[in-house]
């Protein structure tokens, strides 16, 4: 079982490495990041993983809804991990010229390939971690489209992962 003060970083970094290895087009930047994922610059490739929240539970994946015993009895911690792969979106060449259908189609293909690859990598890695008993349990949430915003477009995948409290 993954334990210790950096256990959630370890889980996040393991997922980041798995997704990074699976992507056909390597992102320019790839990191576990603190807090919400910021699109500081859309440099045509970003893979970021963050921990959105950590909570106690008695029954995965539900947050503790009421006090258990003396409040110290909840046996599990759950982290919600956010994985994003972001690419440059087609932009107009000038204020009156929209991206061409070919540019939009190429972007859609890249973003949908990323979606397939990140879902596959995260699912396989979490299954492996669960089978090896590195984690207690996991659940993937639906993959959602992100953007276009600020010249960027991509996908987000959220995973809930459970570890024993320690």
Backbone as CSV, one residue per row, in Angstrom:
resi,resn,N_x,N_y,N_z,CA_x,CA_y,CA_z,C_x,C_y,C_z
1,UNK,0.846,-1.183,0.000,0.000,0.000,0.000,0.892,1.247,0.000
2,UNK,0.521,2.213,-0.779,1.235,3.494,-0.788,0.876,4.222,0.505
3,UNK,1.888,4.696,1.226,1.658,5.354,2.511,2.550,6.588,2.628
4,UNK,2.353,7.303,3.718,3.236,8.412,4.045,2.694,9.763,3.644
5,UNK,3.451,10.774,3.984,3.002,12.144,3.789,2.906,12.548,2.322
6,UNK,3.591,11.856,1.438,3.529,12.164,0.011,2.776,11.092,-0.781
7,UNK,1.894,10.357,-0.094,1.188,9.269,-0.781,0.350,9.774,-1.948
8,UNK,-0.313,10.918,-1.794,-1.150,11.403,-2.898,-0.307,11.943,-4.040
9,UNK,0.853,12.506,-3.724,1.774,12.905,-4.792,2.243,11.670,-5.557
10,UNK,2.553,10.599,-4.834,3.010,9.361,-5.464,1.955,8.808,-6.414
11,UNK,0.695,8.794,-5.992,-0.388,8.325,-6.855,-0.511,9.231,-8.079
12,UNK,-0.484,10.548,-7.867,-0.615,11.503,-8.968,0.532,11.358,-9.969
13,UNK,1.746,11.234,-9.485,2.911,11.100,-10.360,2.871,9.776,-11.123
14,UNK,2.401,8.723,-10.488,2.277,7.433,-11.169,1.287,7.536,-12.324
15,UNK,0.163,8.208,-12.105,-0.818,8.411,-13.170,-0.262,9.317,-14.270
16,UNK,0.429,10.382,-13.890,1.015,11.283,-14.884,1.985,10.527,-15.788
17,UNK,2.863,9.742,-15.195,3.850,8.990,-15.971,3.174,7.991,-16.909
18,UNK,2.108,7.341,-16.445,1.398,6.367,-17.277,0.733,7.039,-18.468
19,UNK,0.069,8.173,-18.228,-0.588,8.890,-19.324,0.458,9.437,-20.284
20,UNK,1.531,10.012,-19.762,2.587,10.570,-20.605,3.154,9.508,-21.538
21,UNK,3.394,8.324,-21.025,3.966,7.239,-21.828,3.021,6.772,-22.932
22,UNK,1.714,6.937,-22.728,0.709,6.445,-23.680,0.410,7.443,-24.804
23,UNK,0.696,8.735,-24.584,0.314,9.750,-25.569,1.147,9.648,-26.845
24,UNK,0.483,9.637,-27.980,1.158,9.594,-29.282,1.970,10.859,-29.506
25,UNK,1.381,12.017,-29.186,2.067,13.300,-29.327,2.483,13.767,-27.937
26,UNK,3.795,13.793,-27.715,4.306,14.161,-26.396,4.013,15.627,-26.102
27,UNK,3.454,15.924,-24.916,3.196,17.322,-24.566,4.497,18.057,-24.242
28,UNK,4.502,19.363,-24.509,5.681,20.180,-24.226,5.943,20.267,-22.720
29,UNK,4.865,20.281,-21.931,4.995,20.357,-20.470,4.202,19.221,-19.847
30,UNK,4.754,18.615,-18.799,4.097,17.503,-18.125,4.517,17.515,-16.667
31,UNK,3.518,17.602,-15.750,3.867,17.721,-14.338,2.673,17.430,-13.443
32,UNK,2.961,17.035,-12.217,1.973,17.103,-11.148,2.022,18.551,-10.681
33,UNK,0.845,19.169,-10.532,0.791,20.588,-10.190,-0.007,20.797,-8.911
34,UNK,0.275,21.874,-8.185,-0.503,22.171,-6.978,-1.817,22.867,-7.328
35,UNK,-2.857,22.557,-6.614,-4.132,23.256,-6.779,-4.783,23.001,-8.121
36,UNK,-5.616,23.957,-8.540,-6.308,23.842,-9.819,-5.307,23.956,-10.967
37,UNK,-5.590,23.252,-12.050,-4.695,23.276,-13.209,-4.887,24.590,-13.957
38,UNK,-3.780,25.320,-14.122,-3.815,26.616,-14.816,-3.235,26.452,-16.207
39,UNK,-3.920,27.011,-17.175,-3.406,27.034,-18.537,-2.633,28.326,-18.690
40,UNK,-1.465,28.401,-18.043,-0.662,29.615,-18.041,-0.284,30.047,-19.449
41,UNK,0.022,29.090,-20.246,0.323,29.348,-21.650,-0.064,28.088,-22.399
42,UNK,-0.663,28.269,-23.528,-1.024,27.102,-24.322,0.096,26.878,-25.317
43,UNK,1.088,26.109,-24.898,2.254,25.885,-25.737,2.119,24.593,-26.542
44,UNK,0.873,24.317,-26.938,0.554,23.166,-27.787,0.893,21.840,-27.137
45,UNK,0.766,21.810,-25.841,0.924,20.535,-25.169,1.104,20.682,-23.684
46,UNK,0.123,20.219,-22.929,0.207,20.234,-21.478,-0.458,18.971,-20.954
47,UNK,0.255,18.245,-20.120,-0.305,17.155,-19.331,-0.098,17.553,-17.888
48,UNK,-1.193,17.714,-17.165,-1.100,18.100,-15.764,-1.999,17.195,-14.933
49,UNK,-1.520,16.861,-13.743,-2.295,16.078,-12.784,-2.276,16.842,-11.473
50,UNK,-3.444,16.966,-10.855,-3.514,17.626,-9.555,-4.448,16.848,-8.638
51,UNK,-4.317,17.124,-7.363,-5.211,16.547,-6.358,-6.229,17.628,-6.016
52,UNK,-7.493,17.399,-6.402,-8.541,18.404,-6.207,-9.059,18.419,-4.780
53,UNK,-9.187,17.242,-4.169,-9.668,17.165,-2.794,-9.277,15.829,-2.181
54,UNK,-9.186,15.822,-0.857,-8.951,14.601,-0.085,-9.978,14.599,1.033
55,UNK,-10.618,13.459,1.235,-11.629,13.376,2.289,-11.627,11.995,2.916
56,UNK,-12.237,11.907,4.087,-12.347,10.641,4.813,-13.623,9.924,4.397
57,UNK,-13.581,8.602,4.461,-14.764,7.822,4.141,-14.788,6.531,4.961
58,UNK,-15.985,6.063,5.128,-16.193,4.755,5.731,-16.616,3.769,4.639
59,UNK,-17.150,4.332,3.529,-17.622,3.515,2.418,-17.262,4.223,1.114
60,UNK,-16.260,3.684,0.418,-15.785,4.274,-0.830,-16.900,4.269,-1.861
61,UNK,-17.082,5.328,-2.647,-16.329,6.585,-2.712,-17.010,7.722,-1.966
62,UNK,-17.987,7.425,-1.141,-18.798,8.460,-0.486,-18.043,9.169,0.631
63,UNK,-18.061,10.506,0.636,-17.454,11.242,1.754,-18.173,10.907,3.057
64,UNK,-17.441,10.986,4.128,-18.002,10.748,5.447,-19.145,11.729,5.676
65,UNK,-20.361,11.225,5.859,-21.545,12.079,5.972,-21.876,12.421,7.412
66,UNK,-21.414,11.607,8.326,-21.664,11.882,9.746,-20.488,11.376,10.550
67,UNK,-20.405,11.864,11.731,-19.309,11.503,12.612,-19.308,9.997,12.864
68,UNK,-18.140,9.410,12.805,-17.970,7.985,13.081,-17.269,7.864,14.426
69,UNK,-17.914,7.198,15.362,-17.298,7.017,16.677,-16.838,8.338,17.255
70,UNK,-15.564,8.425,17.559,-15.006,9.664,18.111,-14.453,10.591,17.028
71,UNK,-14.800,10.313,15.763,-14.317,11.137,14.655,-12.985,10.677,14.107
72,UNK,-12.377,9.719,14.769,-11.068,9.234,14.329,-11.156,7.840,13.723
73,UNK,-12.358,7.355,13.542,-12.534,5.965,13.139,-12.677,5.723,11.642
74,UNK,-12.827,6.756,10.830,-12.969,6.538,9.390,-11.717,5.831,8.878
75,UNK,-11.869,4.676,8.242,-10.698,3.879,7.883,-9.996,4.280,6.595
76,UNK,-10.632,5.107,5.759,-10.075,5.377,4.441,-9.961,6.871,4.151
77,UNK,-8.970,7.203,3.345,-8.859,8.523,2.741,-9.106,8.338,1.251
78,UNK,-9.785,9.284,0.645,-10.019,9.268,-0.793,-9.506,10.583,-1.358
79,UNK,-8.798,10.490,-2.471,-8.358,11.689,-3.185,-9.044,11.719,-4.539
80,UNK,-9.477,12.914,-4.915,-9.981,13.135,-6.266,-8.827,13.709,-7.079
81,UNK,-8.380,12.961,-8.066,-7.272,13.381,-8.918,-7.817,13.867,-10.249
82,UNK,-7.268,14.961,-10.740,-7.685,15.562,-12.007,-6.524,15.430,-12.989
83,UNK,-6.814,14.849,-14.152,-5.817,14.687,-15.211,-6.307,15.490,-16.415
84,UNK,-5.466,16.377,-16.922,-5.821,17.146,-18.121,-4.722,17.021,-19.171
85,UNK,-5.163,16.842,-20.410,-4.278,16.950,-21.564,-4.852,18.057,-22.428
86,UNK,-4.022,19.074,-22.682,-4.475,20.274,-23.383,-3.570,20.520,-24.588
87,UNK,-4.194,20.907,-25.681,-3.477,21.218,-26.925,-3.895,22.599,-27.427
88,UNK,-3.150,23.127,-28.397,-3.545,24.389,-29.026,-4.778,24.163,-29.887
89,UNK,-5.727,25.082,-29.787,-6.938,25.037,-30.605,-6.699,25.831,-31.881
90,UNK,-7.346,25.424,-32.977,-7.239,26.246,-34.184,-7.838,27.630,-33.915
91,UNK,-7.123,28.647,-34.307,-7.567,30.023,-34.118,-7.641,30.723,-35.467
92,UNK,-8.457,31.767,-35.562,-8.527,32.532,-36.810,-7.189,33.195,-37.113
93,UNK,-6.885,33.292,-38.394,-5.665,33.996,-38.801,-5.804,35.500,-38.633
94,UNK,-7.032,35.977,-38.712,-7.341,37.390,-38.528,-8.766,37.473,-37.985
95,UNK,-9.242,38.654,-37.615,-10.563,38.773,-36.981,-11.747,38.292,-37.817
96,UNK,-11.582,38.151,-39.125,-12.722,37.767,-39.970,-12.590,36.379,-40.599
97,UNK,-11.451,35.697,-40.385,-11.234,34.398,-41.009,-11.272,33.297,-39.950
98,UNK,-12.264,32.445,-40.024,-12.385,31.327,-39.083,-11.427,30.209,-39.470
99,UNK,-11.104,29.320,-38.523,-10.290,28.148,-38.870,-10.993,27.329,-39.964
100,UNK,-10.211,26.697,-40.797,-10.770,25.899,-41.886,-11.350,24.600,-41.344
101,UNK,-12.263,23.987,-42.075,-12.764,22.680,-41.659,-11.638,21.654,-41.495
102,UNK,-10.631,21.710,-42.321,-9.506,20.771,-42.202,-8.738,20.993,-40.890
103,UNK,-8.524,22.268,-40.508,-7.852,22.568,-39.234,-8.680,22.075,-38.051
104,UNK,-9.988,22.294,-38.113,-10.875,21.838,-37.039,-10.887,20.316,-36.954
105,UNK,-10.932,19.651,-38.104,-10.930,18.177,-38.121,-9.622,17.619,-37.558
106,UNK,-8.499,18.223,-37.923,-7.203,17.767,-37.408,-7.130,17.943,-35.895
107,UNK,-7.636,19.064,-35.406,-7.658,19.312,-33.961,-8.556,18.302,-33.258
108,UNK,-9.724,18.034,-33.836,-10.641,17.056,-33.242,-9.997,15.679,-33.175
109,UNK,-9.283,15.302,-34.222,-8.613,13.995,-34.213,-7.566,13.923,-33.111
110,UNK,-6.768,14.989,-32.968,-5.727,15.000,-31.933,-6.341,14.931,-30.536
111,UNK,-7.369,15.723,-30.300,-7.999,15.760,-28.973,-8.692,14.430,-28.658
112,UNK,-9.332,13.831,-29.650,-9.998,12.540,-29.413,-8.995,11.405,-29.254
113,UNK,-7.863,11.475,-29.933,-6.790,10.490,-29.707,-6.265,10.632,-28.285
114,UNK,-6.027,11.884,-27.864,-5.590,12.120,-26.484,-6.587,11.535,-25.484
115,UNK,-7.890,11.740,-25.739,-8.925,11.237,-24.834,-8.838,9.723,-24.709
116,UNK,-8.738,9.053,-25.834,-8.628,7.591,-25.836,-7.387,7.143,-25.070
117,UNK,-6.251,7.786,-25.360,-4.990,7.372,-24.751,-4.938,7.672,-23.263
118,UNK,-5.481,8.829,-22.827,-5.440,9.126,-21.393,-6.395,8.221,-20.619
119,UNK,-7.578,7.926,-21.190,-8.518,7.029,-20.530,-7.921,5.624,-20.410
120,UNK,-7.327,5.164,-21.481,-6.713,3.832,-21.481,-5.573,3.759,-20.464
121,UNK,-4.677,4.733,-20.497,-3.515,4.715,-19.604,-3.929,4.777,-18.142
122,UNK,-4.851,5.668,-17.820,-5.295,5.803,-16.424,-6.001,4.536,-15.950
123,UNK,-6.865,3.997,-16.787,-7.603,2.789,-16.417,-6.669,1.607,-16.193
124,UNK,-5.757,1.390,-17.130,-4.817,0.270,-17.010,-3.943,0.437,-15.769
125,UNK,-3.401,1.648,-15.575,-2.499,1.869,-14.434,-3.232,1.703,-13.109
126,UNK,-4.453,2.247,-13.003,-5.201,2.101,-11.748,-5.576,0.642,-11.497
127,UNK,-5.912,-0.099,-12.545,-6.184,-1.537,-12.383,-4.939,-2.271,-11.890
128,UNK,-3.778,-1.937,-12.455,-2.521,-2.551,-12.023,-2.219,-2.207,-10.564
129,UNK,-2.407,-0.942,-10.192,-2.146,-0.522,-8.813,-3.098,-1.207,-7.838
130,UNK,-4.340,-1.381,-8.257,-5.330,-2.055,-7.414,-4.970,-3.527,-7.251
131,UNK,-4.611,-4.192,-8.351,-4.242,-5.609,-8.293,-2.991,-5.829,-7.444
132,UNK,-2.053,-4.886,-7.502,-0.823,-4.982,-6.713,-1.029,-4.529,-5.268
133,UNK,-2.221,-4.069,-4.961,-2.581,-3.559,-3.634,-1.782,-2.323,-3.233
134,UNK,-1.399,-1.543,-4.255,-0.779,-0.242,-3.992,-1.840,0.747,-3.525
135,UNK,-3.070,0.553,-4.007,-4.222,1.367,-3.612,-5.327,0.435,-3.142
136,UNK,-6.304,0.993,-2.420,-7.407,0.186,-1.905,-8.518,0.010,-2.927
137,UNK,-8.816,1.072,-3.678,-9.899,1.042,-4.652,-9.791,2.284,-5.525
138,UNK,-10.526,2.300,-6.620,-10.555,3.475,-7.481,-11.849,3.488,-8.281
139,UNK,-12.146,4.673,-8.809,-13.293,4.850,-9.685,-12.967,5.988,-10.639
140,UNK,-13.122,5.733,-11.935,-12.942,6.786,-12.928,-14.276,7.459,-13.194
141,UNK,-14.260,8.761,-13.329,-15.444,9.544,-13.678,-15.442,9.774,-15.182
142,UNK,-16.539,10.273,-15.741,-16.558,10.507,-17.188,-15.489,11.505,-17.636
143,UNK,-14.880,11.213,-18.758,-13.934,12.134,-19.373,-14.741,13.283,-19.970
144,UNK,-14.305,14.519,-19.752,-15.042,15.675,-20.258,-14.141,16.563,-21.114
145,UNK,-14.744,17.157,-22.141,-14.031,18.089,-23.012,-13.749,19.378,-22.255
146,UNK,-12.626,19.997,-22.562,-12.228,21.268,-21.960,-11.957,22.276,-23.072
147,UNK,-12.507,23.476,-22.927,-12.267,24.527,-23.906,-13.145,24.363,-25.127
148,UNK,-12.854,25.076,-26.193,-11.671,25.909,-26.333,-11.769,27.187,-25.503
149,UNK,-10.650,27.560,-24.944,-10.545,28.790,-24.159,-9.088,29.235,-24.203
150,UNK,-8.880,30.507,-24.449,-7.518,31.042,-24.460,-6.619,30.362,-25.475
151,UNK,-7.188,29.858,-26.548,-6.399,29.190,-27.569,-6.086,27.735,-27.263
152,UNK,-6.695,27.194,-26.214,-6.443,25.815,-25.813,-7.715,24.981,-25.883
153,UNK,-7.534,23.685,-26.083,-8.634,22.730,-26.095,-8.076,21.391,-25.618
154,UNK,-8.918,20.593,-24.960,-8.405,19.310,-24.492,-9.445,18.502,-23.756
155,UNK,-8.954,17.673,-22.822,-9.801,16.753,-22.070,-9.399,16.736,-20.607
156,UNK,-10.387,16.381,-19.787,-10.149,16.214,-18.354,-10.735,14.885,-17.920
157,UNK,-9.974,14.166,-17.114,-10.418,12.907,-16.536,-10.211,12.985,-15.034
158,UNK,-11.241,12.601,-14.289,-11.140,12.604,-12.828,-11.198,11.175,-12.318
159,UNK,-10.364,10.909,-11.324,-10.328,9.588,-10.704,-10.414,9.748,-9.198
160,UNK,-11.190,8.884,-8.569,-11.226,8.799,-7.112,-10.398,7.585,-6.727
161,UNK,-9.454,7.779,-5.805,-8.564,6.720,-5.373,-8.604,6.648,-3.855
162,UNK,-8.665,5.434,-3.338,-8.759,5.220,-1.900,-7.492,4.567,-1.360
163,UNK,-7.054,5.059,-0.206,-5.935,4.486,0.537,-6.325,4.422,2.008
164,UNK,-5.726,3.500,2.762,-5.998,3.486,4.202,-5.462,4.758,4.856
165,UNK,-6.133,5.185,5.894,-5.612,6.330,6.664,-4.341,5.913,7.363
166,UNK,-3.390,6.821,7.400,-2.159,6.550,8.164,-1.482,7.846,8.517
